[in-house]
Amino acid sequence: METRQVSLVDAFTAEPLTGNPAGVVTDADGLTDDQMRAIASELGASETAFVVDSDDADRRLRFFTPEQEVDLCGHATIGAHAALFERGVVETGQHTMATERGVLDVETKADGTVWMDHGSVDLREVDLGHETAADALGVDVATLRDVGADLPMAVGDSGFPWLLVPVNYFEHLSGAAPDMAAIAAMCESVDAMGVYAFTFDTIAGESTLHARAFAPRAGITEDPVTGTGAAACGAFIRRHGAIDETVEQVVVEQGHFIDRPGTVKVDTDGSDVWVGGRGVTTMDGTLTVPAADDDEDGIIEA
């Protein structure tokens, strides 16, 4: 049977078993959509990146959750390029990757940091009551109203649409008790896939934001460290003037409440966004792939 080399790479961290694990298949040419979806399900990461040849860029990346394909995934992009850099497939400098969001630039630094162009973020304010959001997140409505007077809720999309919900203090975000069914219904009502709740109250002094991300519509209960969410939120707070102009880089901390802490760096003018982070391979092996005409529920053996 056909086999492929697969990896799990922890993204937005340099420490193994922290950050956000992404599946990576660095040679995915010839795999069908059903095979990619089955591999993503077997690896069990929230997203898996599949690297294939491209006529328009240095390579093409496709991204699958265990349930569906998505246009773009920040942590899987970081993870894939970190793995390619470790293997000597890519060198320090600029590269291009084709995605469903178009051809985007990627830069690898000598220390292994990967920066990716998220393109332009689409932002739109939503008419959603604070009570609805508070009930879904399991927080007191005052924690949202307090900051919501100056910063409205909005949907930000840089490849994955997040409902951006500002929370006043860290203790309230940490104490959230999210109702996944309510979050899914709320997100569906505003054409978002998940909730990205954030506060300016952080653990680390160098951080700009602390965030938590819940995306039950994509099969993700809580995402550890979220590139697309950080990109959208960074553009959002920059566009609304919520951070001082002297702050050159937005630093987002996330994942602490599920023991997967990590950091996302965001450079943005409020529209175009670059996201940066490290990645470390934690598992490397060979996976047996079912034939393309096998039943979609066929077994994959690791």
Disulfide bonds with the S-S distance in Angstrom:
none
